[in-house]
Structures are given as C-alpha cells and as structure tokens.
Amino acid sequence: MGYGLVLVGLGFSFRAMGRFRQAHTTLDPHGSVSAIVTEGPYRISRNPIYLGLLCTLIGLPLVLGTFWGAVLSPVFIITMNQLVIKHEEAYLEGKFKDVYTNYKSRVRRWL
C-alpha cells in the first residue's frame, strides 16, 4: 500500500507540474502566474501537487514500516491551507477574478 501511495503521489505531482509547463506558466507561487490551469489533475483538485505530496508523506513511512506520515498528514493539510493555499487563492482571485472564482466553485481544494 505504501508503494502505491508513493507512486500515485509522485505521478499526480509530476503530471500537475507538466500541465504548468504546457500552459507556459510558473510553478512558483510567488511568481507571476500567466494562466489558470484547469485540465489534467486540476479537473479533480485545485492543488494536485500538494495532494501528491500528501500521498507521498503518508506512503513513504508506510514503506518503511511506520505510521508517522498518517499522524503528520493533518498537520501538513492545516499548514498548507493556512500558510500557502489561502495566499495563493487570494492572489489568483485578485488576478483572474471570475475565471478563478468559477473554477474554485467547480473543483474542490484537495479532493
């Protein structure tokens, strides 16, 4: 199960990063975003890179025979929501207005 979560997590993250490259926009959340990406994994999650990291955070310790990733996952989610995602969403809403607001109403933050 751990290997599966790691593979799914890494695959999801790399696919999402590839969509950014195809859209010719930045992965840097502090950079100047030039487009909203809504295809590929972004159809089911507004934050597929973070979701992939979460899967890896849970899966890697399972591979090693521990459960600390499952214990830390709520901390990761809360931290990402408060310190990263909240600011990214405010930036995207300010820059893309209704386009991002409509996307946000259709696609969940995590899953």
C-alpha positions in Angstrom: 0.0 0.0 0.0 2.8 2.4 0.8 4.5 1.9 -2.5 1.2 2.5 -4.3 0.6 5.8 -2.4 4.1 7.0 -3.2 3.7 6.1 -6.9 0.3 7.8 -7.1 1.5 10.8 -5.2 4.6 11.3 -7.3 2.7 10.6 -10.5 0.0 13.1 -9.6 2.5 15.8 -8.7 4.6 15.4 -11.8 1.6 15.3 -14.1 0.3 18.5 -12.5 3.8 20.2 -12.9 3.7 19.1 -16.6 0.4 20.9 -17.1 2.0 24.1 -15.8 4.8 23.8 -18.3 2.3 23.1 -21.1 0.4 26.3 -20.1 3.7 28.3 -20.1 3.1 29.5 -16.6 5.2 29.4 -13.4 5.2 26.8 -10.6 6.5 29.4 -8.2 3.5 30.5 -6.1 5.2 33.9 -5.6 5.9 34.3 -9.3 3.8 36.0 -11.9 1.2 33.4 -12.9 0.1 33.9 -16.6 -2.7 31.3 -16.8 -5.1 29.2 -14.8 -4.6 25.5 -15.3 -7.8 23.5 -15.2 -7.0 20.4 -17.1 -5.5 17.0 -16.2 -5.3 16.6 -12.5 -6.6 20.1 -12.0 -10.0 18.8 -13.0 -10.3 17.0 -9.7 -8.2 19.0 -7.3 -7.2 22.7 -7.2 -3.9 21.6 -5.6 -2.8 18.3 -7.1 0.9 18.9 -6.4 0.1 19.3 -2.7 -2.2 16.3 -2.9 0.6 14.3 -4.4 3.0 15.4 -1.7 0.4 14.3 0.9 0.1 10.9 -0.6 3.9 10.6 -0.6 4.0 11.8 3.0 1.7 9.0 4.0 3.1 6.4 1.7 6.8 6.7 2.3 6.7 6.0 6.0 4.3 3.0 5.3 7.1 1.6 3.0 9.5 2.0 6.0 7.0 0.2 8.3 5.9 3.3 10.3 2.7 5.3 10.6 4.1 8.8 11.3 3.1 10.0 7.9 -0.6 9.3 8.7 -0.1 11.1 12.0 1.5 14.1 10.4 -0.8 14.4 7.4 -3.4 16.6 9.3 -0.6 18.9 10.3 0.5 19.1 6.6 -3.0 19.8 5.4 -3.7 22.5 8.0 -0.3 24.1 7.5 -0.7 24.1 3.7 -4.2 25.6 3.9 -3.2 28.4 6.2 0.3 29.3 5.2 0.3 28.6 1.4 -3.0 27.8 -0.3 -5.0 30.7 1.3 -2.5 33.2 0.0 -2.3 31.6 -3.4 -6.0 31.6 -3.8 -6.2 35.3 -2.8 -3.6 36.1 -5.4 -5.4 34.1 -8.1 -8.8 35.6 -7.3 -7.3 39.1 -7.5 -5.5 38.4 -10.8 -8.1 36.3 -12.6 -11.3 37.4 -10.9 -14.4 35.5 -12.1 -12.4 32.9 -14.1 -10.7 31.7 -10.9 -13.9 32.1 -8.8 -15.8 29.9 -11.3 -13.1 27.3 -11.3 -13.0 27.4 -7.5 -16.7 26.8 -7.3 -16.4 23.7 -9.6 -13.3 22.0 -8.2 -12.5 21.2 -4.6 -9.4 22.4 -2.8 -8.0 18.9 -2.1 -10.4 16.2 -3.4 
